[in-house]
Amino acid sequence: MLASVRKTSKAILLHEDVMTGGVGGEIAARIAERAFEYLDGPVVRIAPPDTPIPFSPPLEDAFLPSVPKVVEKARWLYRY
């Protein structure tokens, strides 16, 4: 992970856990501690909202990050 940040100067963290208190926050902190000087932009986290996970399959699909959302964030970071 740190080698990738050093090589690309960017970091996108995608996970299915909620944003607050999720694993992405811990990974982002480690990147900030150990590879901050290599970053050319912010560490971008893509995660579901801070709400309970819905049981219904259609609602779960709406809850989880989607491909268009990931592409949008990746393009934003690329242009940063």
Long-range contacts (C-beta under 8 A, 24 or more apart in sequence): 1-27, 1-30, 1-31, 2-30, 2-31, 2-34, 2-35, 5-31, 5-35, 5-38, 5-39, 6-35, 6-38, 9-38, 9-39, 9-40, 9-41, 10-39, 10-40, 10-41, 10-77, 10-78, 11-35, 11-39, 11-43, 11-44, 12-43, 12-44, 12-45, 12-46, 12-70, 12-73, 12-74, 12-77, 13-43, 13-44, 13-45, 13-46, 13-47, 14-46, 14-47, 14-65, 14-70, 15-45, 15-46, 15-47, 16-47, 16-48, 16-64, 16-65, 17-47, 17-48, 18-47, 18-48, 18-49, 18-50, 18-51, 19-45, 19-47, 19-48, 19-49, 19-50, 20-50, 22-47, 40-80, 41-77, 41-80, 42-77, 42-80, 44-73, 44-76, 44-77, 46-70, 46-73
